[in-house]
């Protein structure tokens, strides 16, 4: 292959050789990676923004990017307490100043004391700063009603993505029919399919039930698993709860069923729980996989292997840029844990400002502390606005003929189904695009709204969707919803 | 393999199954990863620190960790200007305050204006914030005497490690004899061997010449390459200049020879230049690979594919915890560049505080700005102290019988050769340790000094070394050198 080709070229003369690294000679797994959330539609959106700046006339004056869960970019203000502590950690001379509340200073001092040379510019332990891992463990214990958590099982990470990819990397082995298979939901968050392509693992798709509010059915898990057993070695089950891009919140019963299934089928569970504070719908509640696992008794809690992921990027703080996060591993073989610790040490450590931020998230101001009132006011305001926008989004979309939308029970997205006329589907094929990409590109060009086509997340054959974040400020969201409504009616009419 | 084994166990009864993820069933590439800089000796050092805290009596009162280039942990103070701007970016309310100089505020405003929602909590573009990439390009142009640099070729990263691993990942393909081979120096920085193990690429070792101050000889490159062609497809040549762990600074002539070799042999060049400001020795100068490449004329500058790496963790700033860095790619195929951009988008973006920090490094205070004097004073003091410690280290070690030490021309490390008595080598074998690990462990237990054995970096068969950073404050470094001296004499005597 590459070897003989290179030699042949050498005979023909050095100066006529092509590049060392080309599309043909690069890592083929990387070529298979797709990541729609920042794919071609977003690149076009950035281009349009530049055109607008250069004075090119468009039917709109700004591009609204509802493609990614990026709260601050959509105007959400940072939580004061978090940023005060970060400023103190960055420039400790401010500790001498009296402009910051005492609890912010106390947190900053504690973080700095656990840093090498009392500086967030020092590397931390590769697993993360010890006192922060202790705070994470205590946070999990509070969240799960006292079920014990050990700092030794906590790994801080560069956002949740980093920890998810690391965990998948540990789990992938074998060749051909023995290659590791990983079960992921469809629709899914495309980090998963991208990581599996990169690792050369086998993706096993199980479908969420759109008709039942994107719920997860164990019968469907079993169908997918049995089919996959013919061609790979299924070892991992990934769950996103609350759901991305689908916004559903799983019931306790469903989680119990999933855990039972994982145990029966000898699967490692990966629970992506980064939206654990983002639950809006009446009657819905976040149940952590760990809590349910432990409530199922020792037969489960001492055997089922699991990793749970959390992040500073979502919930009420939305601090995506800091790339903070953690994973908790449960029932992991100690020898494997040593390998995990070794593996993360190669990258030295997660960014320390992100670790500091995570510490504040898991150890927020307490009722007797000076920052408590403001902190709670800000936190509550963000979550209440999100709940309101979740309701508004569902309601508005469901008034549009040809759009049907499940309730946004949690997370930050809606994934409505759109009915596309056959002529539009044909037109898209003519243009060499999948139909919902064509739809979203037209929406972008005509209304300046950037969404992600459902095909980027996976959907049942013949159905079409898009993902939209509910993050724009309420008044702007209303405009966005109205514009999508008008576009959809116009688009449908054009092709009918 | 794993598939049939799992089925067999299922027949024997579900409850007796072992774990899903064990040492036998995990990713075998991960098992092959080694990273000595944070390996067993550092784990033991952390343990000893805990024992000291618990009151266990030791022949010393503190552990001095000279195993890793972590300047702040060794007491180096952050550069004021950098931290002022970071505090302003973290908590923009401080912009209203008059405690910060105007140039710091100006930098912070510019960074914030290029962030989504004017917040460093927003995701940035995956390639990095555009105005920071512009600043990086201008910095490179200034450094290289005006040779053009384009922001489109700049990728910001999570420390240099991230970019190095990403670049290697793009380059690895093929199976068996066609598998990509990557040339790395011996001794090397173990990120390289770790990444190659993880990616299943073939490591091609070329030896630096210890007798010639760790210089690089093209004849040795050719020897290594020709040997490797028998069993893999060599495509990449990695260079670290200034050297880690060896501290040499390459001459312009050497760099020219390496570039000519890369062109002749059709190799992609990876130039790890993270110590570019750390040059101490009289007559030594940092020459960037890019500058030399362009000075060699269009035959080279328009063909040789290259990536160069830089970081915020080293030089005078030593801000390891922020995980900032960049890579510049040169002559990269545009289609491959699109694949690279896609690949980095899966992880969303490098940490934004690290990006902001990088911006200040490439765009520091100018002579007409209020922070200039303090900034230059701090920067010069750090670099002057490092130069003094480099000299002190070499001089002291070379007075110890059985230790020989090349000059520390640059970077932050010394990699002295130690002569070990045969009886010590035998004793180490008895204990199941490689001899220099045994030596370093004894040094740690007896003197509380944590170094990394040469075997963690690679060395010629039968020779032994250790890597020590020159980062401890001068007075403490003197103590460390003295203690190593005494230990070495004692150790040698014990086994002679």
Interface residues (C-beta under 8 A of the other chain):
Chain A: X1 X2 X3 X6 X9 X10 X14 X17 X19 X20 X21 X22 X23 X25 X26 X27 X28 X30 X31 X33 X34 X35 X37 X38 X39 X46 X68 X70 X71 X72 X73 X74 X75 X76 X77 X78 X83 X84 X86 X87 X88 X90 X91 X94 X97 X99 X115 X116 X117 X119 X120 X121 X122 X123 X124 X125 X126 X158 X159 X161 X162 X165 X169 X170 X171 X172 X173 X174 X177 X178 X190 X191 X194 X195 X198 X233 X235 X236 X263 X264 X266 X267 X268 X305 X317 X318 X319 X320 X321 X322 X323 X331 X332 X333 X335 X336 X339 X342 X343 X345 X346 X347 X348 X349 X350 X351 X352 X353 X354
Chain B: X1 X2 X3 X6 X10 X14 X17 X19 X20 X21 X22 X23 X25 X26 X27 X28 X30 X31 X33 X34 X35 X37 X38 X39 X46 X68 X70 X71 X72 X73 X74 X75 X76 X77 X78 X83 X84 X86 X87 X88 X90 X91 X94 X97 X99 X115 X116 X117 X119 X120 X121 X122 X123 X124 X125 X126 X158 X159 X161 X162 X165 X169 X170 X171 X172 X173 X174 X177 X178 X190 X191 X194 X195 X198 X233 X235 X236 X263 X264 X266 X267 X268 X305 X317 X318 X319 X320 X321 X322 X323 X331 X332 X333 X335 X336 X339 X342 X343 X345 X346 X347 X348 X349 X350 X351 X352 X353 X354
